[in-house]
Amino acid sequence: MRQVVKVRLLPTPEQASALLATLHTCNVAATWLSEQMHRDRVWHKIDAQKRWYRGLRDWFGLSAQPTVRVIGKVAEAYATVRANLRAGNYGPTGSARRRKVADKPVRFRSDAAQPFDARCLSWQLPEHGCAGTVSIWTVAGRVRDLRLVGSPAQLVLLRGGTIGETDLICRDGMWFLHAAIDVQEAPLREPDGFLGVDLGIINIATTSDGHRSCGSHLNRYRARQRRLRQRLQVKKTSSARRLLKKRRRREARFAADVNHRISKRIVAEAQRTERGIAVEDLTGIRGRVRLRKPQRATLHAWAFAQLGQYLQYKAARSGVAFVQVDPAYTSQTCNRCGHIDKKSRRSQALFVCGRCGFVGHADHNAARNIATRGVVRWGEVMRPDAAPTLAASQGGSSNPSGRPGRRGQATSLSAEGRVLDSYFSA
């Protein structure tokens, strides 16, 4: 498993000047190479290296390995652009946005991150403590004894793992190294049941055990940041734009910290009880729903994908089974009798079954349905040849075909009905 470890550099003024000059030179060279590749329609790294390797070294004064890293950086940028174009992320074929992206070469900021490898950067890490040094190539020569600091857990990973590509990053006047490390996964344990996790906006995560991680604090923080952004956007000054960028990064870090704490707690509980983790597969939900303009900001700020990624890699690191299940009808299905009825979801928080009379929290009910589907899905993963194809999608429901039922029964995805319609109508 690959994991990214972040440490901070503490350069002297002379070292910081050399690092800044290195970023500037590498990004100027990358922008020039990007224009050549776009003009000649050359997208692959090997082809670009055959054509422009010598020119990059002679014209920009780069050493051999940094030149290779610059070429790889540009090739990876174009690979990302082409993948997004194929996926339709820039609009349909013929749209103005798609044409603008396809017809314009990729440009790199003067302080954009630059990748390094073991030939350009070496680590000197003591056996104990939270500090160390690195030796890194710069345009001013090799910079040695460049101090770094990080948390003890991060330094343990750096000492014990295989360090791959490392990015040099300058952000708000501070210097960081983001190192990709190959970490050995813990042996996967056979789960004794599954802990279902229902993702939402009002309650960020609700487990089948009944624990709810409330999102009110995060939603209030996002609303305040949105109001501040509106006030800064009206000014249209350079300082306002700098503050907007700073606040955007601060909000992203705040949300990431919340998701880290929630995912860590869920994985710890699953590991303690020797269960797996089952979550909803909400891929594409933003493209499926249509909302009024005031509601769109709340939906697009919903970081469910990030929380799912955190749960997945933390589970793999701890040896906990992780599966994704179809979210259809989880909020409209009674976890006791399996009856599906849209009217059972009385409000955002209340679920009342129309058949057996079960009353409970709606998110908790959905999480228990997800846990049941997780068991079925795990059977499909372990024995795909023997498992029914629709078991995970409609596990535990009374409508396994997925067709619209009687009048009043569910006919739409529960993720949309439960998380969006109930939220905005509450």
Secondary structure, 3 states (H helix, E strand, C coil): CEEEEEEEEECCHHHHHHHHHHHHHHHHHHHHHHHHHHHHCCCCHHHHHHHHHHHHHHHHCCCHHHHHHHHHHHHHHHHHHHHHHHHCCCCCCCCHHHHHHHHCCCCCCCCCCEEECCCCEEEECCCCCCEEEEEEEECCEEEEEEEEECCHHHHHHHHHCEEEEEEEEEECCEEEEEEEEECCCCCCCCCCCEEEEEECCCEEEEECCCCEEECHHHHHHHHHHHHHHHHHHHHCCHHHHHHHHHHHHHHHHHHHHHHHHHHHHHHHHHHHCCCEEEEECCCCHHHHCCCCHHHHHHHHCCCHHHHHHHHHHHHHHHCCCEEEECCCCCCCECCCCCCECHHHECCCCEEECCCCCCEEEHHHHHHHHHHHHHHHHHHHHHCCCCCCCCCCCCCCCCCCCCCCCCCCCCCCCHHHHHHHHHHHHC
